[in-house]
């Protein structure tokens, strides 16, 4: 049993070491990347921001001035409100000044301050 486990370990290590350069290559150019990037650009663009703003405004107005809404209408308004916030999430994040991860190296004397 130990001999079999050891031989499997040796063979798998040999295969891994032999094909390491092939595994280190970038995985770009997959067929679904372009459509996903296009969808991402569509839902984070200015049209999506306008739709999100209108959806949040209309849903908020319905909740405030809607009067007596049944449970289905109230849930539908909340779904529209959440969808508007999700579509406008990129604009909300950029509103607070965050544009992505910022990794910076601090100088050595900055730690002593």
Secondary structure, DSSP 8 states (H G I E B T S, - for coil): -HHHHHHHHHHHHHHHHHTHHHHTS-----TTHHHHHHHHHHHTSHHHHHHHHHHHHHHHHHHHH--S--HHHHHHHHHHHHHHHHHTHHHHHHHTT--S-------GGGTT-
